[in-house]
Amino acid sequence: MTQQPAHPSLPVSDEVGRLYDRYTDLGSATLGENLHFGYWDSPDSTAPLNEAADRLTDLMTVRLRIGPGSRVLDLGCGTGAPGCRIAQRTGADVTGISVSHKQVQLANELAASLNLRDRVRFERADAMNPPYADGSFDAVIALESIIHMPDRAQVLSHVAGCCGPADGWS
Ligand SMILES: C[S@@+](CC[C@H](N)C(=O)[O-])C[C@H]1O[C@@H](n2cnc3c(N)ncnc32)[C@H](O)[C@@H]1O
C-alpha cells in the first residue's frame, strides 16, 4: 500500500527510498563515497570533501566511544562508506539501514569487497519503525539522514530503545 505523508510537506519514507534508488549513482559520482557534509578542522584547510567527510565520521566514532565488539546501528547508511570505515577502524560490528534498495545492494557489495561481511551488514529498513529489539545496539550514528524522516521524535525514541535503557546515548 502506498504510504501517505502525515502532512503534505513531510517526507514519505518509500518516496525517499525511490529518490535515492534513482540518484545514488549521480551522488556517488559527484560527492564521492560519502553522502554527508565534511568537517574541516581549520578555516584555511584545503582538504577535499571526501577527506573532510571521513573526518566527520571519525569524529562521531570517537564521540560515541565505538571500539572492538561495539554493536553499531548506522541509521540511513547510504552506500556503506561510513559503516565500513567504522568497522575497519574500530573492530566494531555494524548494521546499516536505508530505505533505498539500491543503496543497500551497493553497501553490501562494498562490505564484501573489503572482506567485512562477517561484521558488517546492510538492510532495507525504515528508521521510523526499525526491526530491532530493545538493547540490540551500543551506539547509533546518523549522518545527514534524520532530515529525511517525517517524525524525528518517533525515530529518536526507537533509537533510544534499540540502544537499551542503561547506557544508550553517548
Ligand atoms: C544524505 S544520505 C546519507 C547517507 C550516509 N549516512 C552517508 O553519510 O553516506 C541519507 C540517507 O538516509 C536514508 N534514509 C532516509 N530516510 C530514511 C528512513 N526513514 N529510514 C532509513 N533510512 C533513511 C537514505 O536512504 C540515505 O541512505
The ligand as a Tripos MOL2 file, in Angstrom:
@<TRIPOS>MOLECULE
LIG
   27    29     1     0     0
SMALL
NO_CHARGES

@<TRIPOS>ATOM
      1 C1         22.2490   12.0560    2.5590 C.3       1 LIG1
      2 S1         22.1850   10.2780    2.6340 S.3       1 LIG1
      3 C2         23.4180    9.9580    3.8830 C.3       1 LIG1
      4 C3         23.9530    8.5540    3.7390 C.3       1 LIG1
      5 C4         25.0760    8.1430    4.7100 C.3       1 LIG1
      6 N1         24.7160    8.4220    6.0940 N.3       1 LIG1
      7 C5         26.3730    8.8370    4.3770 C.2       1 LIG1
      8 O1         26.7380    9.7350    5.1220 O.co2     1 LIG1
      9 O2         26.9930    8.4790    3.3670 O.co2     1 LIG1
     10 C6         20.6420    9.9860    3.5370 C.3       1 LIG1
     11 C7         20.3880    8.5280    3.8540 C.3       1 LIG1
     12 O3         19.2640    8.4410    4.7300 O.3       1 LIG1
     13 C8         18.4760    7.3380    4.3220 C.3       1 LIG1
     14 N2         17.1210    7.4860    4.8380 N.ar      1 LIG1
     15 C9         16.2540    8.4960    4.6260 C.ar      1 LIG1
     16 N3         15.0920    8.2630    5.2540 N.ar      1 LIG1
     17 C10        15.2300    7.0610    5.8830 C.ar      1 LIG1
     18 C11        14.3880    6.2750    6.7110 C.ar      1 LIG1
     19 N4         13.1430    6.6590    7.0060 N.pl3     1 LIG1
     20 N5         14.8710    5.1070    7.1870 N.ar      1 LIG1
     21 C12        16.1310    4.6860    6.8960 C.ar      1 LIG1
     22 N6         16.9690    5.4000    6.1170 N.ar      1 LIG1
     23 C13        16.5330    6.5720    5.6180 C.ar      1 LIG1
     24 C14        18.5700    7.3770    2.8110 C.3       1 LIG1
     25 O4         18.1240    6.1560    2.2460 O.3       1 LIG1
     26 C15        20.0580    7.6480    2.6600 C.3       1 LIG1
     27 O5         20.7720    6.4440    2.7800 O.3       1 LIG1
@<TRIPOS>BOND
     1     1     2 1
     2     2     3 1
     3     2    10 1
     4     3     4 1
     5     4     5 1
     6     5     6 1
     7     5     7 1
     8     7     8 2
     9     7     9 1
    10    10    11 1
    11    11    12 1
    12    11    26 1
    13    12    13 1
    14    13    14 1
    15    13    24 1
    16    14    15 ar
    17    14    23 ar
    18    15    16 ar
    19    16    17 ar
    20    17    18 ar
    21    17    23 ar
    22    18    19 1
    23    18    20 ar
    24    20    21 ar
    25    21    22 ar
    26    22    23 ar
    27    24    25 1
    28    24    26 1
    29    26    27 1
@<TRIPOS>SUBSTRUCTURE
     1 LIG1         1 GROUP 0 **** ****
